[in-house]
Amino acid sequence: MNRVITITVALALTLSAAISFGAGLEDRVREHTLKNGMKLLMVERHTSPTVAAWIRFKVGSVDERSDERGLAHLLEHMLFKGTQKLGTKDFKAEKPLLDKIEATAQKLMAERAKREKADPKVVAELEKELEGLEKQAEKYVVKEEFADIYARNGGSGYNAFTSKDGTTYIINLPSNKLELWAAIESDRMQHAVLREFYTEMKVVKEERRRSYDAEPEGKLWETFIADAFNAHPYGQPTIGWMSDIDFLTRTKAERFLHEYYAPNNAIMAIVGDIDPARTIALVEKFFGGIKPGKPVPPVAVEEPVQQGEKRTEVIGDAEPELMIGFHKPTLPSPDDYVFDVIDMILTNGRTSRLYRKLVQEKQLATSVSAFSAPGSRYPNLFIIGATPRAPHTVTEVEAAINEELERLKTEPMTAAELQQILNQLEFEESRQMATNGGLARNLTEYEAVAGTWRYLIEHRQKVAKVTPADVERVARQYFTKENRNVAVITKKNQ
């Protein structure tokens, strides 16, 4: 058997097993809720002696106040810095220095907040004092101790990510090291120390400069989203604007941390070589005594109905790019499932309408995609992105996209298109569930955003009920000029 056939057969067997597994997911997921509100989801799979352990906090950048923008993302960085036990050589000696650092930083922030009335001499003196204190504190810091412990014990993929909707910490490790994980993560949840806070702020500011301020594609995305949302915090960047980052403080971060990064706002998924009863006992032992925090309050503000087309231009040294977005509802609205169908009709695969028209037939674009963003907890945008193929322009590509959107209003989805969509969804679901990490991600994601992990089971069933009339109705309702947001990159003149 040659190598290509071997790989193909192996992949088919993997996906077949995953499909079979997915069909029985309802019976395989074990749920347990601790008295402090933490939700534990477990799936027992003995394909290898490993586990994927994910903890998702139901708090993201959408939950920040106006003076906290960028805080959730910065906290993601800070929670790798250690606790009172880890990441320090002597916390008792370190603590007074950390207090002095924060007192000095607060004075510096207060002086800078005066802006043009700030005393440059005072600012310079406080900056020098802060830098000196930070250098003194460095002698107590043990760098990357979390990561080193996990690596020495066979852990891999140790990481975290922050979105508009939540913050997630992930690790894959040998199943016999699950107690080590529970000890580390429960310690972090209770006793995190935000050491090197103002040093890390500089790292985040550099990340912002590199990924957004100096990167036209990043600036296009950030500006497009900000312009699309007038009132709702979905419009604010997860990393924060530069002036937001400048005025974040450890005091603000600690308040945000202690209120929201707590068991009642956490969902834990453990997937792999486990015994559910023993896992429950282990989680209860390490996490059961942690006090709950405040429930994350829902965002009260609603985005006003858009009354006219918005157009955004970013000038930069980059090739032309186009984004078109339309405001839409999110789940559990039935229309959200219709948009999933529209997404796949338009851009999923080489036979999709936009790919066939723009990339293959007219050769106007090198790529085209569709997706919903920037979050899923609140009404969001259906976005189509495309890269023009030279010498064609964004104007030509935009016209061709609009033409295909108009077709959706009058040309019914075929039975073949719907079947193809259902087949693709089944394949994608199976692929995502084929790994412990993929399943843990989906369990935590949908439990947090949809309110139940069972969205994994229900989604394809609800998509199957979408009719051609639904697609036409939704296209007519949402794909209108007054609901349209358009953003382009224009190449800077030489």
N, C-alpha and C positions, 0 to 999 in steps of 0.2 A: 504494500500500500504506500503510495507516494505521500510526501509531506503535506501537500495541499489537501488531499483527501482525508488524511488523518486529522488535520486541524478542523476541517469541515464537519467530520463525523463527531469529533469531540465537542465542538460548539453546539451541534444539534442535540447531542445527548445532554449537555449542560442546560440548554434552553428547555428541552423536554422535561427534565427534572424540575426546573424552575416553574414551568407552566403547571405541572402536576402539584407542586408545592403551593403555588399561588391559589389553585382551586380549593385547597384545604386550609387556607390561611385563617379563616374564621375559627377553625378548631385548634389552630396551632398557637395563636397568640394568647399568652396568659397575662392578665391584668391584676395589679395590686396597688391600692392606694393607701399610703401611710396616713397616720392620724394628723400629721402636719401638712397634709395636702399634696405631697409629692406623688406623682403618677409613675408607676413602674410598669413597663411593657417588656415581656420576655418571649423569646422564641427559642426553643430547644432544637439545635441542629448539630449532629455529631459527624459532619463531613470532615472536620479537622479539629485538632485539640486547641482551638483558638476561640476568642470572643471579640465582638465589636461592642464597645461601650460608648454610648452617646448621651450627653446631657444637654437638653435644650431649655434655655430660659425664655419664657414668653415675654421678653422685653427687648425692643430694638430701638433704632433711631427715631421711629415714629412716636415713641413714648417720651421723648425728651421735651423739656420746656425750652422756650426761646433762648434762655441763657445757659442751656446745657447742650446745645447742638455739637455733635461729635463725641459726646461723653460715652455712649455705649460702645463705639468703636475703640476709643482710647482705653476703656475698661477691659476690652478683649485683650489688648496688649498687656495691661497691668496685671491681669490675673495669672500671668505666667511668671510673675516676679517672686512668688513664694508666700509663705505664711510666717507665723511667729516661730515655727519650728524649722521650716525649710526655706532655703534661700538666704540664710543669715548665719553668721558665725557666733553672734551673741546679741540676741534681740533686746535683752535688758539694757545693754550698753548702746545699742543702735536707736532705741525708741526716743531718748531725749534729743538726739540729733535730728530725727525725723520731725519732731515737734518744732524744733528751731527752724528747720527748712520751711515748714508750712507757714509759720508765723511771718517769716521774712518774705515768702512768696505772696502772702496776702497783702502785706504792705506794698510790695512792688506792683501788684495788680491794681490796688487802689490808686496809686500814683499814676500809673499808665492810663487808667480810666479817665483821668482829667484831660487827656489828649493834648491839645495845644497849650493848655494851662499847666501841664505837668512840669515839674522842675527837673531839667536834664541832669543836674548834679545829683539830686536825690535818687533818680532812676539809676544812674551809673553806679552809685554807692551800693544800692540794694542789689543790683545785678551782680556786682563783685562779691558781696556778702553771700548771696545765694550760691554762686559758683563755688566759693570756698567751703561752704557747709556741705554741698553735694560731694565734693572731693573727700572731705573727712568721712562722710557716710560710706563711701565706696569700700573702705577697708573692712567693713562688716558684711559685704554682699558676697554671696555664693552664686555665681552666674549659672543660669539654666539648670538648677538642681532638679526640678520636676522632670525635664527632658532626659537628664542623665540617668536618673533612677529608672525611668521607664525603659530607656535604651539598654541598660545593664540587665534588665529583666525580660528582654525579648519583645518589648513594645515597639510598634511601628505606626506611622501615620498620625503621630501626636500633633494635633492642630486645633484651630478654632476659626470661626467666621461669624461676622456680624452682618445682619441685613436690616432692612426697614422693620421687619416683623419680629426678629428674634436673634439670640446669640447662642451658639452651639459649640461645645467642646467635645472632641472625639479622640479615640485611641483604639488600636487593635492590639491585643496582647494574648499570651498563652492563657488558657482557661485556668491553670493552677495559680495564676497571678491576680485573680479577680479580687481577692481580699486586699492585696497591695493597692490596687486601683481604688477600692472603696475607702481605704484609710487616707490616701492622698486627696481624693476629691471631696470627702467629707470635711477634712481639715481645711481645704481651700474654701469651701462654702461657709465655714464658720470663722476662720481666722486669717483671711487673706490680708496681706500687708502690701500697700501700694507704694513700695519703695522705688526709688529712682523715677518718681513721677514726672518731674520737670525735665529730666534728661530724656525720658521717653516721649514727652511732648515734642521735642525737637525731631525725633525720629518720625513721628506722625506728620509733622509739618513738612518734612522732606518727602515723605510718601505722597502727600497732597501735591507738592510742587511737581514731582516726577510724573504722577499719574493723571493729573488734571490740569494744573496751571500751564505746564510745558508740553502737554500732549493734546493735540487738537481733537482726536477722537474722544478722549476723556472729557474734554471741555464741552464738546458737542452734546454728549449724553447728559452731563450735569446741567447744562443750560436748558436743554430741551425739557427735562423733567421739571426744573424750577419754573420755567415759563408756563408749563401745562397746568400747574397747581397754584392757584392764587392764595388759597386759604389753608388747605390741608397740609400737615407736616410731611406727607409723602414727597412734597416738593423740595424739602431740604436735603442736602447731601448727607449720606451716612457718615462720611469722614468729617463733616462740618466745613464751613467756610473758614478761611485762614484766620479771620478776626475772631471767629468763635473759638478756635483752638487756642489762640493767644490768651484768652481769658478764662480757660478752664482751670480749676484748682483741685487739689487733692481733697479738700473739704467737700466740694460738690460731688466728686466721684465717690467718696465714702458714703455720703448720704444716699446717693442713687444705688450703690451696691447693697447697702444694708436694708434698704426698703424693698428692693425688687429681686435681687439675686438670691432667692430663698426657696425652700422646698415647695411652698404653695404655688409658685410660678414656674416650677421645673417639671420637665418630663424626661424620664430616663428610659432608654431602650438598651437592653442587653440581649444580644443575639449570638448564638453559637453553642459551643460545647458546655452546656450548663445543666444543672438539675434545678428546676424552677423553685421547688420547696426550699432547698438550701440557699438559693439566690435571694429569695424573699427574706430568709432569716439573716443573711449577711447584710442586706440593704437596711433592714430594720435596725440591726446592731449599730451600724455606722451613721446612718442618716436619720433614724427615727427620733432621736433626741434633739434634733436641730429645730429651733423655733421658726415658725412661719413668719414671713414678712408681710408687707402690705400687698393686697391684690393689685395688679397693674390696672389702673382705671382705663376704661375705653376712651378713645379720642372723641371728644364731643363735637368738634367742628366738622361741618360737612362742606365739601367743595361745591361752590355755587355752579349752577348749570352754565356751561360756556355759551356765550351769546354771539360768537363770531370766530372765524378762523384766526389762528395765531401762527405767525411765521418767524422763525429764528434763524439767524445766520451767524456762523462762527468762521472768522477768517484765520487761516493758519497754513503752515507749510506742510500740507498733507493732501493726499488725493481726495477728490470729491466723495462725499458720503451723503446719504439721504435717510431721514427718519420721518415716518408719518404715524401719528398716534391719535386714537379716538377714545374718549372717556367711556367707560363701561362699568357695569356692576361686577361684583365678585361673588364667590360662593357664599351662601347656598342658593343664590338666585338661579333659576332655571336657565336664564340667558347666558350664564357663565359657561355652561356645558355646550351651548350652541356656538360660542366663540371658540371652544376647543375644536369643534368640527370645522369651523371656518378657517382656523389656523392651519389645519392639516389639508383642507381642500386647496388652500392657496400656496403653501410652501413645503409640505412634507414629501420629499422625494422627487425624483426626476419627472414623474408624471403629474405632479401638482400644477395647478393652473398658472401661478406666477412664475415658477421655475421654467415651465415649458414655454411660456410666452416671452419672458424677458431674457432668459439665459440661452435657451436653445433656438427658438424661432427668430426673434428679432435681434438677438445678441446685443441687447442694450445694457445688460448688467453682467458682472462676473459672479455675483452672488445675490441672493434674496432670502430673507428669513422673516418669521413672524413669531411673536411671543407676547405674553401679558406681563406688565411690570408697572411700577417698581416694587409692589408688594401684593399680598393677597388677603390681608385681614380687612382691608377697606377697599371701596371702589377704586379701580385702577385704570390703566390704559391698555388698549390693544394696539400693538406697535408693529409696523412693517419697516424693516431696514433693508437698504439695497446699496450696492457699490456699482456706479456706472462703469461701463467698459469704454475706454477711450476709442474714438473721439466723442462718444455720446455724452450728453449732459444730464445733470440731475433733473432738469426741466422735462426732458424726454422720458426719463425713467418715471418721474412722478405722474406724467400724463398716462403712461401705460398702466401703472398701478391703479390709478383712479378708474381707468376703463374696465379693469378686471373687477374692481369693487362694484361698479355699476352692473356688471354681468350677474353678480350674486343676487341682485335685487329682482332679476327677471328670468335668469336661466337656472332651472331647478337642479339641485344636487341629484346625481344619479344613484341608483341602488348600488352600482359598482363602486362609486366613490365612497359611499358609506361603508360598504363591506371592507374596502381597502383600509379605511380609517380604523375600523374595529380590529382588523388583523394587525395593523401596525401598533395599535395600543396594547394588544395582547403581547406582542413581541417586546415592546419597550418595558412593560410591567415585568415581564419574565426576566429580561436582562437585568433590570434594577434589583430584582429580588434574588438574583443568582449569587450575590455575595452577602456576607453578614453585614458589612458596612452599608451596602445599598439598601438593605431592608431596614436597618436601624435608622438610617436617614429618613426613609419614607414614613416609618412609624412615628418618629418624633415630629417631623414636619407636618403631617396631616392631623395628628392629635392636637398640635398647637394651633394650626391655622383653620382647619375645617371643624375642629371640636371633637373629632373622632378619627382614629386610624382606619376605621372601616370605610372611609372614603376610598381607600385602595381597592376595596371590593366593589363598592357601589358605582365608582366613576364610569367604568366601561358600560355597566348596565344602563346608566342614565344617558350616556352618549348614544347608545343603541336606539333610544326612544326619540332622538332628534329627527324631525321630519324635514323634507325640502321646504315646506311652508314656514317652518321655524327659521331656517336659514334666510329665506327671503325677507321675512318680517324683521329679523334682527338687523340685517344689512340695511334695510330701508330706515330703520329707527336710529341707528347709531352712525352709519357711514354717511354723514351729512357735512356740508361745508362748515356750518357754524360749530360743529363738534370736532373739527379737524385741527390738529397741531402738526406743523411741518418744520423740520430743522435740517439745515444743510451746512456742510463745510465748503467754503469757497477758498480755493488756493490763493495764497498771498502773492500779489504781483511782484515780480522780480525787479 
